[in-house]
Amino acid sequence: MTMNEPKRIHLATLPTPLVRLERLERELGCGPVWMKRDDLTGLELSGNKVRKLEFVAADAVARGCDTLVTEGTAQSNHCRATAAVCAKLGLRSVLLLRPEPKGDPQGNHLLDLLFGADIRCYPRDHFEGDRPAIVDGVLAELSAAGRTPRWVPMGASEPIGCWGYINAMAELADQLGAANMSDCDVVLPVSSGGTYAGAVLGVLLHRLEGVRLLGVPVSDDVAYHTREIGDLCRRCIDEFQLSVDFADAAMRFVDGYVGEGYAIPYASAIEAIRLLARTEAIMLDPVYTAKAFSALLDGLKDARLGRERPVVFVHTGGVFSDFAWPAVLLTERP
């Protein structure tokens, strides 16, 4: 690999399985469909977030920090995973949520509370308009109280966090080799960008020439992700002196699956949840994975995917979000 890989704290259960979705294949009448089960990184820390937080937490501990501060929505997988990591390591977690959760705590918000997180809530417009001042104020308050806080950006999408999926691509490469798959399409959801950035860099670092990595935005547009993820890749390359030749052309996006906006479900995403549940007993979530899986299903139906090359879906987790959407998941239309 490289001598510049940062230290990590081992929290995830790795490697996660690579499984073939044979019942789904029969249901759809399509070619090989595989799933990288990163929803099984450890249930209390489920999903892709813990791979990144292993490196972020190690950096925080090495710096003498005793508190992680981060942001997200009321049902943020990242905030819940951060709270769980902090509980596991004896750190304090401070979560800046927007907007304030409604009704009884459920889903990820319930787990945030059980993990002992200090939760601060803000109206969405207020937080988005005054984010730097709010974040600086919270960090200053904690410092004045004798804490040593470390800020963690949304999704742990920072250069050191990219290492979670740089390493995940090496893990996947070994599994593809064991399954005699040298060429394949790998599909995964894209939002804050750290998972996809790490995967792109991992494909380049490990020279996985046969892997075509397809990111499905579930928030914002392709132009935004090209700019932001490209910048994150370049910062990671510079910070860790990675020997890769990166250009924006290394990123490939499948557009058209954001719907009306982030965390707003739509009919085909809900049907994707139901389809995978009844064929494979695997749960997607309505915010990230169901939208990305909808893109995969459309690709299979119109033969853009799965005809000449096997396809692998990276399941990034999020099952706890389902418990906040019972009416949507159980009605015919969201």
Residue pairs with C-beta under 8 A, 6 or more apart in sequence:
1 170
1 205
2 205
2 240
2 241
2 242
2 243
4 240
4 241
4 242
5 163
5 240
6 55
6 58
6 59
6 160
6 163
6 240
7 55
7 58
7 59
7 62
8 54
8 55
8 58
8 163
9 54
9 57
9 58
9 61
9 89
10 54
11 42
11 45
11 50
11 53
11 54
11 57
11 85
11 88
12 41
12 42
12 45
12 50
12 51
12 54
13 40
13 41
13 42
14 41
14 171
15 171
15 174
15 175
16 36
16 37
16 38
16 39
16 40
16 41
16 171
17 36
17 37
17 40
18 34
18 35
18 36
18 37
18 172
18 175
18 176
18 179
18 312
19 34
19 35
19 37
20 32
20 33
20 34
20 35
21 33
21 34
21 35
21 276
21 279
21 280
21 282
23 279
23 280
24 33
24 275
24 276
24 279
24 280
25 31
25 32
25 33
27 275
27 279
28 297
28 300
28 301
30 300
30 306
31 306
31 307
31 310
31 311
32 306
32 310
32 311
33 296
33 300
33 306
33 310
33 311
33 313
34 179
34 181
34 184
34 310
34 311
34 312
34 313
35 282
35 312
35 313
35 314
35 315
36 168
36 172
36 175
36 186
36 312
36 313
36 314
36 315
37 282
37 315
38 47
38 48
38 51
38 168
38 314
38 315
38 316
38 317
39 46
39 47
39 282
39 283
39 289
39 315
39 316
39 317
39 318
39 319
40 46
41 47
41 48
41 50
41 51
41 317
42 50
44 84
45 53
45 81
45 84
45 85
45 88
46 77
46 81
46 317
46 318
46 319
46 320
47 77
47 81
47 316
47 317
47 318
48 164
48 165
48 195
48 314
48 316
48 317
49 77
49 78
49 81
49 82
49 155
49 156
49 317
50 81
50 85
50 164
51 164
51 165
51 167
51 168
52 155
52 156
52 157
52 161
52 162
52 163
52 164
52 165
52 194
52 195
52 198
53 81
53 82
53 85
53 152
53 156
53 161
53 164
54 164
55 160
55 161
55 163
55 164
56 68
56 150
56 152
56 156
56 158
56 160
56 161
57 68
57 85
57 89
57 91
59 150
59 160
60 68
60 91
60 150
61 89
61 91
63 148
63 150
64 148
65 91
65 148
65 149
65 150
66 91
66 92
66 147
66 148
66 149
67 86
67 91
67 92
67 93
67 94
67 142
67 147
67 148
67 149
67 150
68 82
68 85
68 86
68 91
68 92
68 93
68 94
68 149
68 150
68 152
69 93
69 94
69 95
69 96
69 135
69 138
69 139
69 142
69 149
69 150
69 151
69 152
70 78
70 79
70 82
70 93
70 94
70 95
70 96
70 151
70 152
70 153
70 154
70 156
71 79
71 95
71 96
71 97
71 98
71 127
71 131
71 135
71 153
71 154
72 78
72 79
72 95
72 96
72 97
72 154
72 155
73 97
73 98
73 99
73 262
73 263
74 97
74 98
74 99
74 100
74 101
74 102
74 108
74 109
74 121
75 101
75 107
75 108
75 109
75 263
75 287
75 320
75 321
75 324
76 95
76 97
76 108
77 108
77 285
77 287
77 288
77 317
77 318
77 320
77 321
78 154
78 155
78 156
78 192
79 95
79 97
79 108
79 112
79 117
80 108
80 109
80 111
80 112
80 115
80 320
82 93
82 95
82 117
82 152
82 156
83 93
83 95
83 111
83 112
83 115
83 116
83 117
84 111
84 115
85 91
85 93
86 92
86 93
86 115
86 116
86 117
87 93
87 115
87 116
92 118
92 147
93 115
93 116
93 117
93 118
94 117
94 118
94 119
94 120
94 138
94 142
94 149
95 112
95 117
95 118
95 119
95 120
96 120
96 122
96 127
96 134
96 135
96 138
97 109
97 119
97 120
97 121
97 122
98 121
98 122
98 123
98 124
98 126
98 127
98 128
99 121
99 122
99 123
99 124
100 121
100 122
100 123
101 109
101 121
105 112
105 113
106 323
106 324
107 320
107 321
107 322
107 323
107 324
108 320
108 321
108 324
109 324
110 323
111 320
112 119
113 119
120 138
122 134
127 134
135 151
138 149
139 149
139 151
142 149
143 149
152 158
153 192
154 192
155 161
155 191
155 192
155 193
155 194
155 195
156 164
156 194
157 192
157 193
157 194
157 195
157 197
157 232
158 194
158 232
159 232
159 235
159 236
159 239
159 240
160 239
161 194
161 198
162 194
162 197
162 198
162 201
162 232
162 233
162 236
163 198
163 240
164 194
164 195
164 198
165 194
165 195
165 196
165 197
165 198
165 199
165 201
165 202
166 198
166 199
166 201
166 202
166 205
167 202
168 198
168 199
168 202
169 198
169 199
169 202
169 203
169 205
169 206
169 208
169 211
170 202
170 206
172 186
172 312
173 206
173 208
173 211
176 182
176 184
176 211
176 312
181 310
182 210
183 210
183 211
183 309
184 210
184 211
184 212
184 309
184 310
184 311
184 312
185 211
185 212
185 214
185 305
185 306
185 309
185 310
185 311
185 312
186 199
186 211
186 212
186 213
186 214
186 311
186 312
186 313
186 314
187 214
187 216
187 254
187 292
187 295
187 296
187 299
187 305
187 311
187 312
187 313
187 314
188 195
188 196
188 199
188 213
188 214
188 215
188 216
188 292
188 313
188 314
188 316
189 195
189 215
189 216
189 217
189 218
189 288
189 289
189 291
189 292
189 316
190 196
190 215
190 216
190 217
190 218
190 225
190 229
190 253
190 292
191 217
191 218
191 219
191 220
191 262
191 288
193 225
193 228
193 229
193 232
194 232
195 314
195 316
196 213
196 215
196 225
196 229
196 251
197 229
197 232
197 233
197 236
198 236
199 213
199 314
200 213
200 229
200 233
200 246
200 250
200 251
201 233
201 236
201 237
201 242
201 244
201 246
202 208
203 211
203 213
203 250
204 244
204 245
204 246
204 250
205 242
205 243
205 244
212 252
212 309
213 252
214 252
214 253
214 254
214 295
215 225
215 229
215 251
215 252
215 253
215 254
216 253
216 254
216 257
216 291
216 292
216 295
216 296
217 225
217 253
217 254
217 255
217 257
217 258
218 257
218 258
218 262
218 287
218 288
218 291
218 292
219 258
219 261
219 262
220 258
220 262
221 255
221 258
222 253
222 255
225 251
225 253
226 248
226 251
226 253
229 251
230 248
230 251
233 246
233 250
234 246
236 242
237 244
237 246
254 295
254 299
256 295
257 269
257 291
257 292
257 294
257 295
258 291
259 265
259 266
259 269
259 291
260 266
262 287
263 286
263 287
265 286
265 287
265 290
265 325
265 328
265 334
266 291
266 334
267 333
267 334
268 294
268 297
268 298
269 286
269 290
269 291
269 293
269 294
269 334
270 286
270 290
270 328
270 329
270 333
270 334
272 284
272 290
272 293
272 294
272 297
273 283
273 284
273 285
273 286
273 290
273 322
273 329
274 329
275 297
276 282
276 283
276 284
276 293
277 283
277 284
282 315
283 319
283 322
284 290
284 293
284 315
284 318
285 317
285 318
285 319
285 320
285 321
285 322
286 321
286 322
286 325
286 328
286 329
286 334
287 318
287 321
288 316
288 318
289 315
289 316
289 317
289 318
292 313
293 313
296 305
296 311
296 313
298 304
299 305
299 306
299 311
300 306
300 311
305 311
322 329
328 334
